[in-house]
């Protein structure tokens, strides 16, 4: 899925930014592609993905899950990446980019904490100062990841405004960037924000679908699955899983959003059901908002999915009907996470459990090849599983 020269996917995208941020964003826009194409960049990026991140991640045929759903169900094991999720694919790429740009300090936002941990990890690797903004509520429900970031040397700053979750952390990070434009790079963790971030993050995460293709060729003699399923908050893991299949119309792409307590309850994060076009964090996208344009606070039991919008690439893919969006409630996701734990011995992140929950909403033929992007592991969510208690 290619972005146009103005940073748009169809009607969504662009760069809606304050004047103070223009030099930073313009510097990125004019250089990111050329830097990523340098042989020195490619060599360092590919080398770290292999030796530091642990790629390629396995494509695992989940035999008991396959038996239950009468299809060939594969799990793309992003949970086995170093730091426990797909987020590190992007932070490795962006920290090398920041180095090429001559930046010495890094800021980031995080919700579930996985992007924060991945950012703190690569900053420790490269010896760069790291500040991570995280909503106070998310800090409370993702305490293990907060401590990981601190151990790695990052300063974790609580966001106390709004819902005290991911949206508010992103606001704080952008304000910091405005005040420190010359020496600081902002590592955005999802396919959101002003151009070129959505395209840049999608490119770094596209290693996921690239590997799926080669692994399926080896397993099945065919690079194309029948279904690719991924959860969508901002949407970086889904962008990576879908990237090399978007132009292949015979591959069904399924995005799964967080319905929270139900799409009609007022406590949900199902943007494609509840949203309409608007501008958030520097791009035009689908956004949960009131009639006068005020952001509606999202809700999900999953800290990584309670974002009031989706990335502009996903908004476009929804708009043109290329991706089918489903949603899963808290209860459906938690039940799916526990079921996967019992059937396959894999405790997923609650974000990833939303994708697994889609299996109950789809009908498959026995020869269908279904790939679920298992974006993260459930260590960080142990307290939430314990509080849920239904296992």
Sine and cosine of phi, psi and omega as CSV:
sin_phi,cos_phi,sin_psi,cos_psi,sin_omega,cos_omega
0.00,0.00,0.94,-0.33,-0.09,-1.00
-1.00,-0.09,0.69,-0.72,0.08,-1.00
-1.00,0.08,0.50,-0.87,0.01,-1.00
-0.99,0.11,0.03,-1.00,-0.13,-0.99
-0.91,0.42,-0.34,0.94,0.02,-1.00
-1.00,-0.04,0.00,1.00,0.01,-1.00
1.00,0.03,0.40,0.92,-0.05,-1.00
-0.94,-0.33,0.59,-0.81,0.27,-0.96
-0.94,-0.33,0.98,-0.21,-0.10,-0.99
0.87,0.49,-0.82,-0.58,-0.02,-1.00
-1.00,0.00,-0.03,1.00,-0.12,-0.99
-0.93,-0.37,0.57,-0.82,0.04,-1.00
0.79,-0.62,-0.64,-0.77,0.01,-1.00
1.00,0.09,-0.13,-0.99,0.01,-1.00
-0.66,-0.75,1.00,-0.09,0.01,-1.00
-0.98,-0.19,0.99,-0.10,-0.19,-0.98
-0.71,-0.70,0.47,-0.88,0.12,-0.99
-0.92,0.39,0.41,-0.91,-0.07,-1.00
-0.84,0.54,-0.56,0.83,-0.03,-1.00
-0.91,0.42,-0.40,0.91,0.00,-1.00
-1.00,-0.02,-0.17,0.99,-0.11,-0.99
-0.84,0.55,-0.71,0.71,-0.01,-1.00
-0.87,0.50,-0.66,0.75,-0.01,-1.00
-0.89,0.45,-0.77,0.64,-0.07,-1.00
-0.92,0.38,-0.63,0.78,0.01,-1.00
-0.92,0.39,-0.62,0.78,0.06,-1.00
-0.86,0.52,-0.70,0.72,0.04,-1.00
-0.90,0.43,-0.73,0.68,-0.08,-1.00
-0.86,0.51,-0.63,0.78,-0.10,-1.00
-1.00,0.09,-0.20,0.98,-0.11,-0.99
-0.83,-0.55,-0.33,0.95,-0.20,-0.98
-0.88,0.47,-0.65,0.76,-0.04,-1.00
-0.93,0.38,-0.69,0.72,-0.03,-1.00
-0.92,0.39,-0.60,0.80,0.04,-1.00
-0.91,0.41,-0.70,0.72,-0.02,-1.00
-0.90,0.43,-0.38,0.93,-0.01,-1.00
-1.00,-0.01,-0.11,0.99,0.04,-1.00
-0.92,0.38,0.63,-0.78,0.00,-1.00
-0.89,0.46,-0.59,0.80,0.01,-1.00
-0.90,0.44,-0.61,0.79,0.05,-1.00
-0.91,0.40,-0.77,0.64,-0.05,-1.00
-0.86,0.51,-0.67,0.74,-0.03,-1.00
-0.90,0.44,-0.70,0.72,-0.01,-1.00
-0.94,0.34,-0.68,0.74,0.00,-1.00
-0.89,0.46,-0.78,0.62,-0.01,-1.00
-0.89,0.46,-0.62,0.78,0.00,-1.00
-0.90,0.43,-0.69,0.73,0.01,-1.00
-0.94,0.34,-0.59,0.81,0.07,-1.00
-0.86,0.50,-0.61,0.79,-0.03,-1.00
-0.98,0.22,-0.77,0.64,-0.18,-0.98
-1.00,-0.08,-0.37,0.93,-0.05,-1.00
-0.96,-0.27,-0.72,0.69,-0.01,-1.00
-0.98,0.19,-0.58,0.82,-0.02,-1.00
0.99,-0.11,0.53,0.85,0.02,-1.00
-1.00,0.01,0.43,-0.90,0.02,1.00
-0.97,0.26,0.57,-0.82,0.11,-0.99
-0.98,0.20,0.50,-0.86,-0.06,-1.00
-0.91,0.41,0.49,-0.87,0.24,-0.97
-0.96,-0.29,0.96,-0.29,-0.21,-0.98
-0.97,-0.23,0.83,-0.56,0.09,-1.00
-0.98,0.20,0.94,-0.33,-0.04,-1.00
-0.99,0.11,1.00,-0.07,-0.19,-0.98
-0.91,0.40,-0.66,0.75,-0.02,-1.00
-0.96,0.29,-0.58,0.81,0.10,-1.00
-0.92,0.40,-0.63,0.78,0.04,-1.00
-0.89,0.46,-0.68,0.74,0.01,-1.00
-0.89,0.45,-0.65,0.76,-0.02,-1.00
-0.90,0.43,-0.66,0.76,-0.11,-0.99
-0.98,-0.22,0.11,0.99,0.10,-0.99
0.82,0.58,0.75,0.67,0.06,-1.00
-0.37,-0.93,0.18,-0.98,0.06,-1.00
-1.00,0.02,0.98,-0.19,-0.08,-1.00
-0.98,-0.18,0.89,-0.45,0.04,-1.00
-0.96,-0.28,0.54,-0.84,0.11,-0.99
-0.92,-0.38,0.85,-0.53,0.12,-0.99
-0.99,0.11,0.93,-0.38,-0.28,-0.96
-1.00,0.08,0.90,0.44,0.10,-0.99
-0.92,0.40,-0.31,0.95,0.07,-1.00
-0.90,0.43,-0.29,0.96,0.00,-1.00
-1.00,-0.02,-0.01,1.00,0.13,-0.99
-0.89,0.46,0.48,-0.87,0.18,-0.98
-0.82,0.57,0.70,-0.72,-0.10,-0.99
0.99,0.12,-0.14,0.99,0.18,-0.98
1.00,-0.04,0.19,0.98,0.02,-1.00
-0.27,-0.96,0.15,-0.99,-0.01,-1.00
-0.91,0.41,-0.32,0.95,-0.15,-0.99
-0.82,0.58,-0.52,0.86,-0.09,-1.00
-0.93,0.37,-0.40,0.91,0.07,-1.00
-0.83,0.56,-0.69,0.72,-0.04,-1.00
-0.97,0.24,-0.66,0.75,-0.05,-1.00
-0.93,0.37,-0.56,0.83,0.09,-1.00
-0.87,0.48,-0.73,0.69,0.01,-1.00
-0.88,0.48,-0.71,0.71,-0.08,-1.00
-0.96,0.29,-0.52,0.85,0.02,-1.00
-0.93,0.36,-0.58,0.82,0.08,-1.00
-0.93,0.38,-0.65,0.76,0.05,-1.00
-0.86,0.51,-0.71,0.70,0.00,-1.00
-0.87,0.49,-0.63,0.78,0.02,-1.00
-0.89,0.45,-0.68,0.73,0.03,-1.00
-0.91,0.42,-0.48,0.88,0.01,-1.00
-0.99,0.10,-0.08,1.00,0.02,-1.00
0.99,0.17,0.34,0.94,0.01,-1.00
-1.00,0.10,0.51,-0.86,-0.04,-1.00
-0.86,-0.51,-0.18,0.98,-0.03,-1.00
-0.77,-0.63,0.54,-0.84,-0.06,-1.00
-0.80,-0.60,0.67,-0.74,0.20,-0.98
-0.84,-0.54,0.39,-0.92,0.02,-1.00
-0.42,-0.91,0.29,-0.96,0.17,-0.99
-0.91,-0.42,0.39,-0.92,0.08,-1.00
-0.47,-0.88,0.48,-0.87,0.05,-1.00
-0.94,-0.33,-0.97,0.25,0.03,-1.00
-0.95,0.31,-0.21,0.98,0.03,-1.00
0.99,-0.13,-0.24,0.97,-0.05,-1.00
-0.92,0.39,-0.64,0.77,0.04,-1.00
-0.93,0.36,-0.61,0.79,0.05,-1.00
-0.88,0.47,-0.70,0.71,0.03,-1.00
-0.89,0.45,-0.70,0.72,-0.01,-1.00
-0.89,0.45,-0.61,0.79,0.03,-1.00
-0.93,0.36,-0.72,0.70,0.03,-1.00
-0.87,0.49,-0.58,0.81,0.00,-1.00
-0.89,0.45,-0.76,0.66,-0.05,-1.00
-0.96,0.28,-0.45,0.89,0.09,-1.00
-0.92,0.39,-0.65,0.76,0.09,-1.00
-0.89,0.46,-0.66,0.75,0.01,-1.00
-0.86,0.50,-0.64,0.77,-0.09,-1.00
-0.99,-0.16,-0.04,1.00,0.01,-1.00
0.94,0.34,0.58,0.81,0.01,-1.00
-0.95,-0.31,0.54,-0.84,0.08,-1.00
-0.91,0.42,0.64,-0.77,-0.10,-1.00
-0.71,-0.70,0.79,-0.61,0.13,-0.99
-0.84,-0.55,0.79,-0.61,-0.01,-1.00
-0.88,-0.48,0.80,-0.60,0.08,-1.00
-1.00,-0.10,0.72,-0.69,-0.06,-1.00
-0.57,-0.82,0.72,-0.70,0.03,-1.00
-0.86,0.52,0.61,-0.79,-0.03,-1.00
-0.85,0.53,-0.64,0.76,0.02,-1.00
-0.89,0.45,-0.68,0.74,0.01,-1.00
-0.92,0.40,-0.56,0.83,0.04,-1.00
-0.89,0.45,-0.58,0.82,0.00,-1.00
-0.95,0.32,-0.64,0.77,-0.07,-1.00
-1.00,-0.02,-0.08,1.00,0.05,-1.00
-0.79,-0.62,0.68,0.74,-0.10,-1.00
-0.83,0.55,-0.65,0.76,0.03,-1.00
-0.84,0.55,-0.64,0.77,0.01,-1.00
-0.94,0.33,-0.55,0.84,0.09,-1.00
-0.86,0.50,-0.71,0.70,-0.01,-1.00
-0.92,0.39,-0.60,0.80,0.06,-1.00
-0.86,0.51,-0.72,0.69,0.00,-1.00
-0.86,0.50,-0.67,0.74,-0.01,-1.00
-0.91,0.40,-0.66,0.75,0.04,-1.00
-0.86,0.51,-0.60,0.80,-0.01,-1.00
-0.97,0.24,-0.11,0.99,0.08,-1.00
0.98,-0.22,0.08,1.00,-0.02,-1.00
-0.99,0.13,0.51,-0.86,0.19,-0.98
-1.00,-0.02,0.84,-0.54,-0.01,-1.00
-0.96,-0.27,0.90,-0.44,-0.10,-1.00
-0.94,-0.33,0.84,-0.54,-0.03,-1.00
-0.96,0.28,0.66,-0.76,0.14,-0.99
-1.00,-0.08,0.83,-0.56,-0.14,-0.99
-0.95,-0.30,0.04,1.00,-0.06,-1.00
-1.00,-0.09,0.26,-0.97,0.10,-0.99
0.83,0.56,-0.74,-0.67,-0.01,-1.00
-1.00,0.10,-0.03,1.00,-0.01,-1.00
0.84,0.54,0.67,0.74,0.03,-1.00
-0.77,-0.64,-0.43,-0.90,-0.19,-0.98
-0.88,0.48,-0.68,0.73,0.00,-1.00
-0.83,0.56,-0.69,0.72,-0.07,-1.00
-0.95,0.30,-0.58,0.81,0.08,-1.00
-0.89,0.45,-0.64,0.77,0.02,-1.00
-0.90,0.43,-0.66,0.75,0.06,-1.00
-0.84,0.54,-0.72,0.69,-0.03,-1.00
-0.90,0.43,-0.66,0.75,0.00,-1.00
-0.90,0.44,-0.65,0.76,0.01,-1.00
-0.92,0.40,-0.61,0.79,0.05,-1.00
-0.89,0.45,-0.64,0.77,0.04,-1.00
-0.89,0.46,-0.69,0.73,-0.03,-1.00
-0.88,0.48,-0.62,0.78,0.03,-1.00
-0.86,0.51,-0.58,0.81,-0.05,-1.00
-0.99,0.11,-0.24,0.97,-0.05,-1.00
-0.71,-0.71,0.90,0.44,-0.15,-0.99
-0.97,0.23,-0.44,0.90,-0.22,-0.98
-0.99,0.14,-0.64,0.77,-0.12,-0.99
-0.94,-0.35,0.06,1.00,-0.16,-0.99
-0.88,-0.47,0.70,-0.71,0.15,-0.99
-0.94,-0.35,0.69,-0.72,0.02,-1.00
-0.99,-0.14,0.92,-0.40,0.06,-1.00
-1.00,0.01,0.99,-0.10,0.09,-1.00
-0.96,0.28,0.66,-0.75,-0.16,-0.99
-1.00,-0.06,-0.12,0.99,-0.03,-1.00
-0.70,-0.72,-0.03,-1.00,-0.04,-1.00
-1.00,0.06,0.78,0.63,-0.01,-1.00
-0.81,-0.58,0.02,-1.00,0.02,-1.00
1.00,-0.01,-0.02,-1.00,-0.03,-1.00
-0.95,0.30,0.48,-0.88,0.14,-0.99
-0.84,0.54,0.73,-0.68,0.35,0.94
-0.98,-0.20,0.20,0.98,-0.12,-0.99
-0.84,0.54,-0.75,0.66,-0.03,-1.00
-0.84,0.54,-0.66,0.75,0.01,-1.00
-0.94,0.33,-0.66,0.75,-0.04,-1.00
-0.89,0.45,-0.74,0.67,-0.02,-1.00
-0.91,0.42,-0.66,0.75,0.03,-1.00
-0.87,0.49,-0.64,0.77,0.01,-1.00
-0.91,0.42,-0.69,0.73,0.03,-1.00
-0.91,0.42,-0.60,0.80,-0.02,-1.00
-0.99,0.15,-0.22,0.98,-0.05,-1.00
-0.91,0.42,-0.19,0.98,0.10,-0.99
-0.84,0.54,-0.44,0.90,-0.02,-1.00
-0.90,0.43,-0.82,0.58,-0.03,-1.00
-0.94,0.33,-0.50,0.87,0.07,-1.00
-0.87,0.49,-0.70,0.71,0.03,-1.00
-0.93,0.37,-0.63,0.77,0.02,-1.00
-0.83,0.55,-0.71,0.71,-0.01,-1.00
-0.87,0.50,-0.75,0.66,-0.04,-1.00
-0.94,0.34,-0.58,0.81,-0.01,-1.00
-0.94,0.33,-0.62,0.79,0.06,-1.00
-0.93,0.36,-0.57,0.82,0.07,-1.00
-0.86,0.50,-0.67,0.74,0.01,-1.00
-0.93,0.36,-0.64,0.77,-0.06,-1.00
-0.98,0.19,-0.71,0.71,-0.19,-0.98
-0.91,-0.41,-0.19,0.98,-0.11,-0.99
0.97,0.25,0.26,0.97,-0.07,-1.00
-0.50,-0.87,0.83,-0.56,-0.07,-1.00
-0.97,0.25,-0.13,0.99,-0.16,-0.99
-0.95,-0.30,0.87,-0.49,0.15,-0.99
-0.98,0.22,0.21,-0.98,0.11,-0.99
-0.99,0.11,-0.53,0.85,0.01,-1.00
-0.67,-0.74,0.63,-0.77,0.25,-0.97
-0.83,-0.55,0.81,-0.58,-0.08,-1.00
-0.86,-0.51,0.73,-0.69,0.03,-1.00
-0.50,-0.87,0.53,-0.85,0.09,-1.00
-0.97,0.26,0.40,-0.92,-0.02,-1.00
-0.70,-0.72,0.89,-0.46,0.23,-0.97
-0.95,-0.33,-1.00,-0.06,0.28,-0.96
-0.95,0.30,-0.68,0.73,0.19,-0.98
0.89,-0.45,0.40,0.92,-0.08,-1.00
-0.95,0.32,-0.63,0.78,0.00,-1.00
-0.93,0.36,-0.59,0.81,0.05,-1.00
-0.92,0.39,-0.65,0.76,0.04,-1.00
-0.86,0.51,-0.67,0.74,0.02,-1.00
-0.92,0.39,-0.63,0.77,-0.02,-1.00
-0.96,0.29,-0.52,0.86,-0.05,-1.00
-1.00,0.05,-0.39,0.92,-0.32,-0.95
-0.75,0.66,-0.78,0.62,-0.08,-1.00
-1.00,0.04,0.16,0.99,0.01,-1.00
-0.88,-0.48,-0.11,0.99,-0.10,-1.00
-0.85,0.53,-0.63,0.78,-0.03,-1.00
-0.99,0.13,-0.10,0.99,0.00,-1.00
-0.99,-0.11,1.00,-0.06,-0.18,-0.98
-0.90,0.44,-0.36,0.93,-0.03,-1.00
-0.98,0.18,-0.13,0.99,0.06,-1.00
-1.00,-0.06,0.87,-0.49,0.02,-1.00
-0.98,0.21,0.84,-0.54,0.01,-1.00
-0.96,-0.27,0.82,-0.57,-0.10,-1.00
-0.85,-0.53,0.88,-0.47,0.11,-0.99
-0.98,-0.21,0.67,-0.74,-0.05,-1.00
-0.85,-0.52,0.89,-0.45,0.01,-1.00
-0.99,-0.11,0.19,-0.98,0.00,-1.00
-1.00,-0.01,0.91,-0.41,0.05,-1.00
-0.99,0.15,-0.17,0.99,0.01,-1.00
0.89,0.46,-0.81,-0.58,0.02,-1.00
-1.00,0.02,0.08,1.00,0.01,-1.00
0.76,-0.65,0.62,-0.78,-0.10,-0.99
-0.91,0.41,-0.32,0.95,-0.02,-1.00
-0.98,-0.20,0.14,0.99,-0.11,-0.99
-1.00,-0.07,-0.21,0.98,-0.12,-0.99
0.99,0.11,0.00,1.00,0.05,-1.00
-0.80,-0.60,0.99,0.14,-0.13,-0.99
-0.46,-0.89,0.23,-0.97,0.09,-1.00
-0.71,-0.70,0.46,0.89,-0.04,-1.00
-1.00,0.08,0.99,0.12,-0.15,-0.99
-0.89,0.46,-0.64,0.77,-0.06,-1.00
-0.94,0.35,-0.35,0.94,0.07,-1.00
-1.00,0.05,-0.66,0.75,-0.20,-0.98
-0.96,-0.27,-0.18,0.98,-0.13,-0.99
-1.00,-0.08,0.21,-0.98,0.14,-0.99
-0.57,-0.82,0.28,-0.96,-0.08,-1.00
-0.85,0.53,0.68,-0.74,0.04,-1.00
-0.20,-0.98,0.00,-1.00,-0.02,-1.00
-0.92,-0.39,0.79,-0.61,0.04,-1.00
-0.60,-0.80,0.75,-0.66,0.09,-1.00
0.78,0.62,0.61,0.79,0.19,-0.98
0.99,-0.12,0.04,1.00,0.05,-1.00
-0.61,-0.79,0.42,-0.91,0.10,-1.00
-1.00,0.09,0.80,-0.60,-0.05,-1.00
-0.42,-0.91,-0.14,-0.99,0.16,-0.99
-0.99,0.10,0.71,-0.71,-0.20,-0.98
-0.56,-0.83,0.71,-0.71,0.12,-0.99
-0.97,0.24,0.90,-0.44,-0.11,-0.99
-0.48,-0.88,0.35,-0.94,0.06,-1.00
-0.98,0.19,0.08,-1.00,-0.02,-1.00
-0.87,0.48,-0.48,0.88,0.01,-1.00
-0.99,-0.14,0.25,0.97,0.16,-0.99
1.00,0.02,0.16,0.99,0.05,-1.00
-0.99,0.16,0.68,-0.73,-0.05,-1.00
-0.91,0.41,0.75,-0.66,0.09,-1.00
-1.00,0.08,0.77,-0.64,-0.01,-1.00
-0.92,0.40,0.81,-0.59,0.01,-1.00
-0.99,0.15,0.23,-0.97,0.10,-0.99
-0.59,-0.81,0.68,-0.74,0.21,-0.98
-0.39,-0.92,0.51,-0.86,0.13,-0.99
-0.90,0.44,-0.35,0.93,0.01,-1.00
-1.00,-0.04,0.87,-0.50,-0.03,-1.00
-0.90,0.44,-0.42,0.91,-0.04,-1.00
-1.00,0.06,-0.09,1.00,-0.05,-1.00
-0.90,-0.44,-0.08,1.00,-0.04,-1.00
-1.00,0.03,0.92,0.40,0.03,-1.00
-0.89,-0.45,0.67,-0.75,-0.14,-0.99
-0.99,0.16,0.06,1.00,0.02,-1.00
-0.62,-0.78,-0.09,-1.00,0.16,-0.99
-0.74,-0.67,0.32,-0.95,0.01,-1.00
-0.88,0.48,0.48,-0.88,-0.06,-1.00
-0.88,0.47,-0.50,0.86,0.07,-1.00
-0.88,0.47,-0.71,0.71,0.00,-1.00
-0.93,0.37,-0.61,0.79,0.04,-1.00
-0.86,0.51,-0.66,0.75,0.02,-1.00
-0.93,0.37,-0.70,0.72,-0.01,-1.00
-0.90,0.44,-0.55,0.84,0.11,-0.99
-0.94,0.35,-0.69,0.72,-0.06,-1.00
-0.87,0.49,-0.63,0.78,-0.04,-1.00
-1.00,-0.06,-0.01,1.00,0.07,-1.00
0.99,0.17,0.25,0.97,-0.02,-1.00
-0.97,0.24,-0.56,0.83,0.06,-1.00
-0.93,-0.36,0.72,-0.69,0.10,-1.00
-1.00,-0.02,0.84,-0.55,-0.02,-1.00
-0.98,-0.20,0.80,-0.60,0.13,-0.99
-0.92,-0.38,0.07,-1.00,0.12,-0.99
-0.60,-0.80,0.42,-0.91,-0.01,-1.00
-0.75,-0.66,0.70,-0.71,0.04,-1.00
-0.96,0.28,0.20,-0.98,0.10,-1.00
-0.79,0.62,-0.74,0.67,-0.07,-1.00
-0.90,0.43,-0.69,0.73,0.01,-1.00
-0.89,0.46,-0.66,0.75,-0.01,-1.00
-0.93,0.37,-0.70,0.71,-0.01,-1.00
-0.90,0.43,-0.66,0.75,0.05,-1.00
-0.89,0.46,-0.64,0.77,0.02,-1.00
-0.91,0.41,-0.63,0.78,0.03,-1.00
-0.90,0.44,-0.66,0.75,0.02,-1.00
-0.94,0.35,-0.62,0.79,0.02,-1.00
-0.89,0.46,-0.69,0.73,0.02,-1.00
-0.89,0.45,-0.64,0.77,0.03,-1.00
-0.86,0.51,-0.69,0.72,-0.06,-1.00
-0.97,0.25,-0.57,0.82,-0.07,-1.00
-0.99,0.12,-0.56,0.83,-0.15,-0.99
-0.81,-0.58,-0.03,1.00,-0.01,-1.00
0.94,0.34,0.46,0.89,-0.01,-1.00
-0.80,-0.60,0.90,-0.43,0.07,-1.00
-1.00,-0.01,0.93,-0.37,-0.09,-1.00
-1.00,0.04,0.38,-0.92,0.26,-0.97
-0.84,0.54,0.51,-0.86,-0.02,-1.00
-0.90,0.43,-0.51,0.86,0.12,-0.99
-0.84,0.54,-0.79,0.62,-0.03,-1.00
-0.90,0.44,-0.53,0.85,0.01,-1.00
-0.88,0.47,-0.48,0.88,0.08,-1.00
-0.88,0.48,-0.63,0.78,0.03,-1.00
-0.92,0.40,-0.66,0.75,0.02,-1.00
-0.88,0.47,-0.58,0.82,-0.01,-1.00
-0.88,0.47,-0.37,0.93,0.01,-1.00
-0.91,0.42,-0.37,0.93,0.00,-1.00
-0.86,0.51,-0.51,0.86,0.02,-1.00
-0.98,0.18,-0.11,0.99,-0.07,-1.00
-0.94,-0.34,0.01,1.00,-0.05,-1.00
-0.83,-0.56,0.40,-0.92,0.06,-1.00
-0.89,-0.46,0.78,-0.63,-0.09,-1.00
-0.89,-0.45,0.43,-0.90,0.24,-0.97
-1.00,0.06,0.38,-0.93,-0.12,-0.99
-0.90,0.44,-0.44,0.90,0.00,-1.00
-1.00,-0.08,0.04,1.00,-0.01,-1.00
-0.91,0.42,0.68,-0.74,0.10,-1.00
-0.98,-0.20,0.89,-0.46,-0.09,-1.00
-0.90,-0.44,0.83,-0.56,0.05,-1.00
-0.93,-0.38,0.84,-0.54,0.11,-0.99
-0.97,-0.25,0.80,-0.60,0.06,-1.00
-0.99,0.15,0.96,-0.26,0.00,-1.00
-1.00,0.09,1.00,0.01,-0.27,-0.96
-0.94,0.33,-0.39,0.92,-0.03,-1.00
-0.32,-0.95,0.29,-0.96,0.01,-1.00
-1.00,-0.10,0.32,-0.95,-0.20,-0.98
-1.00,0.00,0.12,0.99,0.00,-1.00
-0.80,0.60,-0.71,0.71,-0.06,-1.00
-0.91,0.41,-0.35,0.94,-0.10,-0.99
-0.97,-0.22,0.20,0.98,-0.08,-1.00
-0.84,0.54,-0.68,0.73,0.01,-1.00
-0.88,0.47,-0.61,0.79,0.03,-1.00
-0.92,0.39,-0.67,0.74,0.08,-1.00
-0.86,0.50,-0.68,0.74,-0.02,-1.00
-0.90,0.43,-0.70,0.71,0.02,-1.00
-0.90,0.44,-0.57,0.82,0.03,-1.00
-0.89,0.46,-0.76,0.65,0.21,-0.98
0.96,0.28,0.00,1.00,-0.10,-0.99
-1.00,-0.08,0.91,0.41,0.01,-1.00
-0.53,-0.84,0.00,0.00,0.00,0.00
